[in-house]
Amino acid sequence: MAATLTSKGQVTIPKSVRNRLHLKAAQQHLTVSKYLAGLVKKGIGSGWPDGCFEEVFGQWEGESLQRPEQGAYEQREELE
């Protein structure tokens, strides 16, 4: 059950796999294209390792970070 690449760069997916794709997409009320796009995005990931934020959140041990006073807003000329 192998997919093939055509001379035009298109992927031919076996019918049994296509049928399962249509079923899975329909179960989530999505088109096959949107379902596949979601799988690709999920596979690529966010670039952050799993659990990264849970590990580092609250770990700062230095002085408390303070935001300095921001001052007055700059007045700008209106665009015409």
C-alpha positions in Angstrom: 0.0 0.0 0.0 2.5 2.6 -1.2 1.7 6.1 -2.4 3.2 7.1 -5.7 4.5 10.5 -7.0 3.3 11.5 -10.5 5.4 13.3 -13.1 3.4 16.5 -12.2 4.5 16.2 -8.5 1.1 14.9 -7.3 0.8 12.1 -4.8 -1.5 9.2 -5.6 -2.9 7.7 -2.5 -4.3 4.1 -2.5 -8.1 4.0 -2.5 -8.3 2.2 0.9 -6.3 5.0 2.5 -8.4 7.7 0.7 -11.5 6.1 2.1 -10.2 6.2 5.6 -9.1 9.9 5.1 -12.6 10.8 4.0 -14.2 9.0 6.9 -11.8 10.7 9.5 -12.4 14.1 7.9 -16.1 13.7 7.9 -16.1 12.6 11.6 -14.5 16.0 12.4 -16.8 17.9 10.0 -13.8 18.9 7.9 -12.9 18.7 4.2 -10.1 16.2 3.5 -7.8 19.1 2.7 -8.4 20.8 6.0 -8.1 17.5 7.9 -4.7 16.8 6.2 -3.5 20.4 6.8 -4.3 19.9 10.5 -2.3 16.6 10.6 0.6 18.3 8.9 0.6 21.3 11.4 0.3 18.9 14.3 3.2 16.8 12.9 5.4 19.9 12.4 4.6 21.1 15.9 5.2 24.5 17.5 9.0 24.3 17.7 8.9 24.2 21.5 9.7 20.9 23.2 6.8 19.2 25.0 6.5 20.4 28.6 8.9 23.3 28.0 6.6 26.0 29.5 5.6 23.8 32.4 9.3 23.2 33.3 10.4 26.9 33.1 7.3 28.7 34.4 8.0 30.2 37.8 11.7 29.1 37.8 13.2 32.7 37.9 15.3 32.9 41.1 16.7 36.4 40.6 15.3 39.8 41.7 11.7 40.5 40.8 11.4 41.9 37.4 9.9 45.4 37.4 8.7 47.4 34.4 9.9 51.0 34.6 7.6 54.0 34.3 6.7 54.5 30.6 6.4 58.2 30.6 4.1 60.4 28.4 3.0 59.3 24.9 4.6 61.0 22.0 2.4 63.3 20.0 2.5 62.7 16.3 1.2 64.6 13.3 -2.0 63.2 11.7 -1.7 61.4 8.4 -3.5 63.1 5.5 
